[in-house]
Amino acid sequence: MNRNWTIAAAAIAAGMAFIDTTALTVALPDLRNALSADDSALLWIHNAYAVPLAALLLIGGSLGDRYGTRRLFLIGIALFGLASVACGFAPDTATLIIMRTVQGLGAAIMIPGSLAMIARATPGHSLGRAIGLWSTFTIIATALGPVVGGLVVQYGLWRGVFFINAPLAAIAFFITLTHTSADPPPAARSHRLDWIGACLLAAALASLSWALIDRPIIATAAIAFIALFYFRERSTPHPLLAPALFSSGQLAAATSISLLVYSAWGGFTYLLPTFLINSLGFAPATAGLLQLPSIVLIAGLSPFAGKFLDQRGPRWPLAIGALISAIGFSTLLWPGFIEHPLAILAPLTLLGIGLGFCAAPLSATIIQSVPADQHGLAAGINSTAARIASAIGVALLGGLASRNGTLDIPALAITATTLCLCAVPFALSFSPPTRPT
């Protein structure tokens, strides 16, 4: 397998999934007007994609382990690309929410496949650096989201934020089909996949999201589904997500950091474009461009952080990244923040540095914590943690926005800072690598 082509195909596909989200956030004000969507509908347009994506990443990764990583990766790309085109033609919010759900299904197959393909093509001692490169390319693609989204919205073409996925899907599909090696014969499997567990997890996440958006009483159902999922995984002989996996301190700590840091980051980036446009008066294109510094920093630091991981282990890059992210969010508490619109560059710069230290080490640490024949599942765990965090962050922090688009900035800053500070002890729990004597 050509590792460079594999990284390229994986990065384009994963970047396509992320560019869709970042471009959409810039288009939300125009989408609201064009489709007469209320605040609840806007949150569901986001979470109709995020919830099935988070819920089915594990089963998507397991399907790749069972039936072939490359085969499932191609299916995911095709499904995501076709659903994106359907989103672009959606005549109302109900249709758009349905098609966003289909997008989430495609991404749930595609995203863990991208990481699993890289893991299959890369020696273990170089995995951190390879995932750092993958992170760089996906982040650069993601950076185009707010910029391209802002430009198409500026000219009244908000539907273009969905159509831009079609050529990206075609390129990723072509590279994978022609420049990567076929799947090896699958290992014999005597058990079925845990579809009941997958359905329980999907129900838990959907009800949790609904509860956080506008129906707090549904939280009871979310807790019940989570409990049922836990007991199902403990009792079934072939669980979707065996609780014993998390007896590994490395996997449990890295997953906890993902949940905390990406909750803060996901909620903030969802709210940021609306805040920049409605509260600070920026044009959509400018709102997109203002996010470039953080994206560029994440992209630039990811290969360095991945190489640092290969040499020194995950302890310090993750601790430093979480701490710098907390400092970045805390700068939002500056009393004169609203009066100086360009002051937004200070937290965005610090957040770019913080996430640049975290992104690649988190992915590589989770994948390295399981045997090679479970890399698809590990990639699913990694992506599931990030997507669950994003869905919860959007629902949780989304409640801090009023109907006219203004934000409770102090509450957002305190909440996000606290989440990132809570991640630091988990990072410090990693043992430093043993140095040769």
C-alpha positions as CSV (number, residue, x, y, z in Angstrom):
1,M,0.0,0.0,0.0
2,N,1.3,3.5,-0.9
3,R,1.3,5.3,2.5
4,N,1.3,8.8,1.0
5,W,-1.7,8.1,-1.2
6,T,-3.5,6.4,1.7
7,I,-2.9,9.5,3.9
8,A,-4.1,11.7,1.1
9,A,-7.3,9.8,0.5
10,A,-8.0,9.5,4.3
11,A,-7.4,13.2,4.9
12,I,-9.6,14.3,2.0
13,A,-12.4,12.1,3.2
14,A,-12.2,13.1,6.8
15,G,-11.6,16.7,5.9
16,M,-14.8,16.6,3.8
17,A,-16.8,15.5,6.9
18,F,-15.3,18.4,9.0
19,I,-15.5,21.0,6.2
20,D,-19.2,20.4,6.0
21,T,-19.7,21.3,9.7
22,T,-17.5,24.4,9.7
23,A,-18.9,25.7,6.4
24,L,-22.5,25.2,7.7
25,T,-21.9,27.2,10.9
26,V,-21.2,30.3,8.8
27,A,-24.3,29.7,6.7
28,L,-26.7,29.3,9.6
29,P,-28.0,32.9,9.7
30,D,-28.9,32.8,6.0
31,L,-30.3,29.3,6.3
32,R,-32.5,30.4,9.2
33,N,-34.0,33.2,7.0
34,A,-34.3,31.1,3.8
35,L,-36.0,28.1,5.5
36,S,-37.7,30.0,8.4
37,A,-35.9,27.9,10.9
38,D,-36.1,28.6,14.6
39,D,-33.3,28.1,17.2
40,S,-34.4,24.5,18.0
41,A,-34.4,23.6,14.3
42,L,-31.0,25.0,13.7
43,L,-29.6,22.9,16.6
44,W,-31.2,19.8,15.1
45,I,-29.8,20.5,11.7
46,H,-26.4,20.4,13.3
47,N,-27.1,17.4,15.7
48,A,-29.0,15.4,13.1
49,Y,-25.6,14.8,11.6
50,A,-23.6,14.8,14.9
51,V,-25.8,12.3,16.8
52,P,-25.9,9.4,14.3
53,L,-22.2,10.0,13.5
54,A,-21.3,9.7,17.2
55,A,-23.6,6.8,17.8
56,L,-22.5,4.7,14.8
57,L,-18.8,5.3,14.6
58,L,-18.1,2.2,16.8
59,I,-20.2,0.0,14.6
60,G,-18.6,1.6,11.5
61,G,-15.1,0.9,12.8
62,S,-16.1,-2.7,13.7
63,L,-17.6,-3.3,10.2
64,G,-14.3,-2.2,8.7
65,D,-12.4,-4.7,10.9
66,R,-14.9,-7.4,9.9
67,Y,-15.5,-6.8,6.2
68,G,-12.5,-4.8,5.1
69,T,-11.4,-1.3,5.9
70,R,-11.0,-0.1,2.3
71,R,-14.4,-1.6,1.2
72,L,-16.3,0.2,4.0
73,F,-14.3,3.4,3.5
74,L,-15.5,3.5,-0.2
75,I,-19.1,2.9,0.8
76,G,-18.9,5.7,3.4
77,I,-17.5,8.2,0.9
78,A,-20.2,7.4,-1.6
79,L,-23.1,7.6,0.9
80,F,-21.8,10.9,2.4
81,G,-21.3,12.5,-1.0
82,L,-24.8,11.6,-2.3
83,A,-26.4,12.8,0.9
84,S,-24.5,16.1,0.7
85,V,-26.0,16.7,-2.7
86,A,-29.5,15.9,-1.4
87,C,-28.9,18.4,1.5
88,G,-28.1,21.1,-1.1
89,F,-31.5,20.6,-2.8
90,A,-33.5,20.3,0.5
91,P,-36.7,22.5,0.2
92,D,-37.4,22.7,4.0
93,T,-35.9,22.0,7.4
94,A,-37.5,18.6,7.8
95,T,-36.0,17.3,4.6
96,L,-32.6,18.9,5.5
97,I,-32.6,17.2,8.9
98,I,-33.4,13.8,7.3
99,M,-30.6,14.2,4.8
100,R,-28.2,15.4,7.5
101,T,-28.9,12.1,9.3
102,V,-27.9,10.2,6.2
103,Q,-24.7,12.2,6.0
104,G,-24.0,11.2,9.6
105,L,-24.5,7.5,8.6
106,G,-22.0,7.9,5.8
107,A,-19.5,9.7,7.9
108,A,-19.8,7.1,10.7
109,I,-18.4,4.5,8.2
110,M,-15.9,6.8,6.5
111,I,-14.1,8.5,9.4
112,P,-12.9,5.5,11.4
113,G,-12.0,3.9,8.1
114,S,-9.7,6.8,7.3
115,L,-7.7,6.3,10.5
116,A,-7.7,2.5,10.3
117,M,-6.3,2.6,6.8
118,I,-3.4,4.8,7.9
119,A,-2.8,2.5,10.9
120,R,-2.7,-0.5,8.5
121,A,-0.2,1.2,6.2
122,T,2.1,2.7,8.9
123,P,4.7,1.0,11.2
124,G,3.9,1.6,14.9
125,H,6.9,3.7,15.6
126,S,5.9,6.2,13.0
127,L,2.1,6.2,13.6
128,G,2.1,9.4,15.6
129,R,3.8,11.3,12.8
130,A,1.5,9.8,10.2
131,I,-1.6,10.8,12.1
132,G,0.0,14.2,12.6
133,L,0.1,14.6,8.8
134,W,-3.4,13.3,8.5
135,S,-4.5,15.9,11.1
136,T,-2.7,18.6,9.2
137,F,-4.4,17.9,5.9
138,T,-7.8,17.5,7.5
139,I,-7.4,20.7,9.4
140,I,-6.3,22.6,6.3
141,A,-9.4,21.2,4.6
142,T,-11.5,22.2,7.6
143,A,-10.0,25.7,7.4
144,L,-11.5,26.1,4.0
145,G,-15.0,25.5,5.5
146,P,-15.5,29.0,7.2
147,V,-13.7,30.7,4.3
148,V,-15.6,29.0,1.5
149,G,-18.8,29.0,3.5
150,G,-18.5,32.7,4.1
151,L,-17.8,33.5,0.5
152,V,-20.8,31.5,-0.9
153,V,-23.1,32.9,1.8
154,Q,-21.8,36.4,1.0
155,Y,-23.3,36.0,-2.5
156,G,-26.6,34.4,-1.4
157,L,-25.5,30.8,-2.2
158,W,-25.8,29.1,1.2
159,R,-26.7,25.8,-0.4
160,G,-23.2,25.7,-1.8
161,V,-21.9,24.6,1.6
162,F,-23.3,21.2,0.8
163,F,-22.5,21.0,-2.9
164,I,-18.7,21.5,-2.2
165,N,-18.6,18.0,-0.8
166,A,-19.4,16.4,-4.2
167,P,-16.0,17.0,-5.9
168,L,-14.1,16.1,-2.7
169,A,-16.0,12.8,-2.4
170,A,-15.2,12.0,-6.0
171,I,-11.5,12.7,-5.5
172,A,-11.2,10.7,-2.3
173,F,-13.2,7.8,-3.9
174,F,-10.9,7.8,-7.0
175,I,-7.7,7.9,-5.1
176,T,-8.8,5.0,-2.8
177,L,-10.0,2.9,-5.7
178,T,-6.9,3.3,-7.8
179,H,-3.9,4.0,-5.5
180,T,-4.5,1.9,-2.4
181,S,-4.2,-1.8,-2.0
182,A,-7.1,-4.1,-1.6
183,D,-8.2,-5.4,1.8
184,P,-6.5,-8.6,3.0
185,P,-8.7,-11.6,3.5
186,P,-10.8,-11.0,6.6
187,A,-10.1,-13.1,9.7
188,A,-12.8,-15.7,10.5
189,R,-15.5,-14.3,12.6
190,S,-17.9,-16.6,14.4
191,H,-20.1,-13.9,16.1
192,R,-22.5,-11.2,14.9
193,L,-21.9,-7.5,15.5
194,D,-23.7,-6.0,18.4
195,W,-26.5,-4.2,16.6
196,I,-28.6,-4.0,19.8
197,G,-25.8,-2.2,21.6
198,A,-25.5,0.2,18.6
199,C,-29.2,1.0,18.7
200,L,-29.1,1.6,22.5
201,L,-26.2,3.9,22.1
202,A,-27.9,5.8,19.3
203,A,-31.1,6.2,21.4
204,A,-29.0,7.4,24.4
205,L,-27.3,10.1,22.4
206,A,-30.4,11.2,20.6
207,S,-32.4,11.6,23.8
208,L,-29.5,13.3,25.5
209,S,-29.2,15.8,22.7
210,W,-32.9,16.4,22.8
211,A,-32.9,16.9,26.5
212,L,-30.0,19.4,26.3
213,I,-31.6,21.3,23.4
214,D,-35.2,21.9,24.7
215,R,-36.7,19.0,26.5
216,P,-34.9,18.6,29.9
217,I,-37.4,15.9,31.0
218,I,-36.0,13.6,28.3
219,A,-32.8,13.4,30.3
220,T,-34.4,10.5,32.2
221,A,-34.7,8.5,29.1
222,A,-31.1,9.3,28.1
223,I,-29.9,8.0,31.5
224,A,-32.0,4.8,31.1
225,F,-30.6,4.1,27.6
226,I,-27.0,4.7,28.8
227,A,-27.6,2.2,31.7
228,L,-29.1,-0.3,29.3
229,F,-26.1,0.1,26.9
230,Y,-23.7,-0.4,29.8
231,F,-25.4,-3.6,31.1
232,R,-25.8,-4.9,27.5
233,E,-22.1,-4.6,26.9
234,R,-21.3,-6.3,30.2
235,S,-23.6,-9.2,29.5
236,T,-23.3,-10.0,25.8
237,P,-20.5,-12.4,24.8
238,H,-19.5,-10.2,21.8
239,P,-20.0,-6.5,22.9
240,L,-19.7,-3.5,20.6
241,L,-17.6,-1.8,23.2
242,A,-16.3,-4.1,25.9
243,P,-16.0,-2.3,29.3
244,A,-12.8,-4.3,29.8
245,L,-11.2,-2.2,27.1
246,F,-11.2,0.8,29.4
247,S,-9.3,-1.1,32.1
248,S,-6.4,0.2,30.1
249,G,-5.5,3.5,31.8
250,Q,-4.2,4.9,28.6
251,L,-7.4,4.4,26.7
252,A,-9.6,5.7,29.5
253,A,-7.5,8.8,30.1
254,A,-7.2,9.7,26.4
255,T,-11.0,9.2,25.9
256,S,-11.7,11.4,28.9
257,I,-9.5,14.2,27.5
258,S,-11.3,14.0,24.2
259,L,-14.7,14.3,25.8
260,L,-13.6,17.3,27.8
261,V,-11.6,19.3,25.3
262,Y,-13.8,18.7,22.3
263,S,-17.0,19.5,24.2
264,A,-15.5,23.0,24.9
265,W,-14.1,23.4,21.4
266,G,-17.2,22.0,19.6
267,G,-19.7,24.2,21.4
268,F,-17.5,27.3,20.9
269,T,-16.9,26.8,17.2
270,Y,-20.7,26.2,16.6
271,L,-21.6,29.5,18.3
272,L,-18.6,31.6,17.1
273,P,-19.8,32.5,13.5
274,T,-23.2,33.7,14.7
275,F,-21.6,35.7,17.5
276,L,-19.1,37.3,15.0
277,I,-21.9,38.2,12.5
278,N,-24.8,39.2,14.9
279,S,-23.0,40.7,17.9
280,L,-19.8,42.1,16.4
281,G,-21.2,43.0,13.0
282,F,-18.7,41.1,10.7
283,A,-19.7,40.0,7.2
284,P,-20.0,36.2,6.8
285,A,-16.8,36.0,4.7
286,T,-14.9,38.0,7.4
287,A,-16.3,35.8,10.1
288,G,-14.9,32.8,8.3
289,L,-11.4,34.4,7.7
290,L,-11.1,35.3,11.4
291,Q,-11.1,31.6,12.2
292,L,-8.0,30.9,10.0
293,P,-5.3,31.7,12.6
294,S,-6.5,28.9,15.0
295,I,-6.9,26.4,12.1
296,V,-3.5,27.2,10.7
297,L,-1.9,26.8,14.1
298,I,-3.6,23.4,14.7
299,A,-2.4,22.3,11.2
300,G,1.1,23.5,11.8
301,L,1.6,22.0,15.2
302,S,0.0,18.6,14.6
303,P,3.0,17.0,12.9
304,F,5.3,18.3,15.6
305,A,3.0,17.0,18.3
306,G,2.8,13.6,16.6
307,K,6.6,13.4,16.4
308,F,6.8,14.5,20.0
309,L,4.4,11.7,20.9
310,D,6.5,9.1,19.1
311,Q,9.6,10.2,21.0
312,R,8.3,11.2,24.4
313,G,4.9,9.8,24.9
314,P,1.5,11.5,25.3
315,R,1.9,13.1,28.8
316,W,3.3,16.5,28.1
317,P,1.7,17.4,24.7
318,L,-1.8,16.6,26.1
319,A,-1.2,18.4,29.4
320,I,0.2,21.5,27.6
321,G,-2.5,21.5,25.0
322,A,-5.4,21.3,27.5
323,L,-3.8,24.0,29.7
324,I,-3.3,26.4,26.8
325,S,-6.8,25.8,25.6
326,A,-8.1,26.7,29.1
327,I,-6.1,29.9,29.1
328,G,-7.5,30.7,25.6
329,F,-11.1,30.4,26.8
330,S,-10.4,32.4,30.0
331,T,-9.3,35.4,27.8
332,L,-13.0,35.8,26.9
333,L,-13.5,37.1,30.4
334,W,-11.6,40.3,29.6
335,P,-14.1,43.1,30.4
336,G,-13.4,45.1,27.1
337,F,-13.8,42.1,24.8
338,I,-17.0,43.2,23.1
339,E,-15.7,46.8,22.6
340,H,-12.7,45.5,20.7
341,P,-13.9,43.1,18.0
342,L,-10.5,42.0,16.8
343,A,-9.7,40.9,20.4
344,I,-11.3,37.6,19.3
345,L,-8.0,36.8,17.7
346,A,-6.4,36.3,21.1
347,P,-8.5,33.4,22.3
348,L,-8.5,31.9,18.8
349,T,-4.7,31.9,18.6
350,L,-4.4,30.3,22.0
351,L,-7.0,27.7,21.2
352,G,-5.2,26.9,17.9
353,I,-2.0,26.2,19.8
354,G,-3.8,24.2,22.5
355,L,-5.7,21.9,20.1
356,G,-2.6,21.7,17.9
357,F,-0.8,20.0,20.8
358,C,-3.8,17.7,21.5
359,A,-5.3,16.5,18.3
360,A,-2.8,14.1,16.8
361,P,-1.5,12.7,20.2
362,L,-5.1,11.9,21.2
363,S,-5.9,10.0,18.0
364,A,-2.6,8.1,18.0
365,T,-2.7,7.2,21.8
366,I,-6.2,5.7,21.5
367,I,-5.3,3.7,18.4
368,Q,-2.0,2.4,20.0
369,S,-3.9,1.2,23.1
370,V,-5.5,-1.8,21.3
371,P,-4.2,-4.7,19.2
372,A,-3.7,-4.2,15.5
373,D,-6.8,-6.3,14.5
374,Q,-8.9,-3.8,16.4
375,H,-7.6,-0.6,14.8
376,G,-11.0,0.1,13.2
377,L,-12.7,-0.2,16.6
378,A,-10.1,2.1,18.2
379,A,-10.5,4.6,15.4
380,G,-14.2,4.4,16.1
381,I,-13.7,5.0,19.8
382,N,-11.5,8.0,19.0
383,S,-14.0,9.6,16.6
384,T,-17.0,8.7,18.8
385,A,-15.5,10.5,21.8
386,A,-14.9,13.6,19.7
387,R,-18.4,13.5,18.1
388,I,-20.2,12.8,21.4
389,A,-18.3,15.7,22.9
390,S,-19.2,18.0,19.9
391,A,-22.9,17.1,20.1
392,I,-23.0,17.7,23.9
393,G,-21.0,20.8,23.6
394,V,-23.3,22.3,21.0
395,A,-26.4,21.4,22.9
396,L,-25.0,22.5,26.2
397,L,-23.3,25.8,25.1
398,G,-26.0,26.4,22.6
399,G,-28.3,27.3,25.5
400,L,-26.1,30.3,26.2
401,A,-27.3,32.0,23.0
402,S,-30.4,34.2,22.9
403,R,-32.8,34.4,20.0
404,N,-31.2,37.5,18.6
405,G,-27.8,35.8,18.4
406,T,-26.1,37.4,21.4
407,L,-24.1,35.3,23.8
408,D,-23.6,35.0,27.5
409,I,-19.8,35.3,27.0
410,P,-18.8,35.0,30.7
411,A,-20.8,31.8,31.2
412,L,-19.3,30.4,28.0
413,A,-15.8,31.3,29.1
414,I,-16.2,29.8,32.5
415,T,-17.8,26.6,31.3
416,A,-15.2,26.0,28.5
417,T,-12.3,26.9,30.7
418,T,-13.4,24.5,33.4
419,L,-13.8,21.6,30.9
420,C,-10.3,22.1,29.6
421,L,-8.8,22.4,33.1
422,C,-10.5,19.1,34.1
423,A,-8.6,17.4,31.2
424,V,-5.1,18.3,32.6
425,P,-5.1,15.7,35.5
426,F,-6.0,13.0,33.0
427,A,-3.0,14.0,30.8
428,L,-0.6,14.0,33.7
429,S,-1.8,10.5,34.7
430,F,0.2,9.1,31.7
431,S,3.5,7.6,32.8
432,P,6.5,9.2,31.2
433,P,8.3,6.8,28.7
434,T,11.0,4.6,30.1
435,R,14.4,5.8,28.9
436,P,17.0,3.2,27.9
437,T,19.8,2.8,30.5
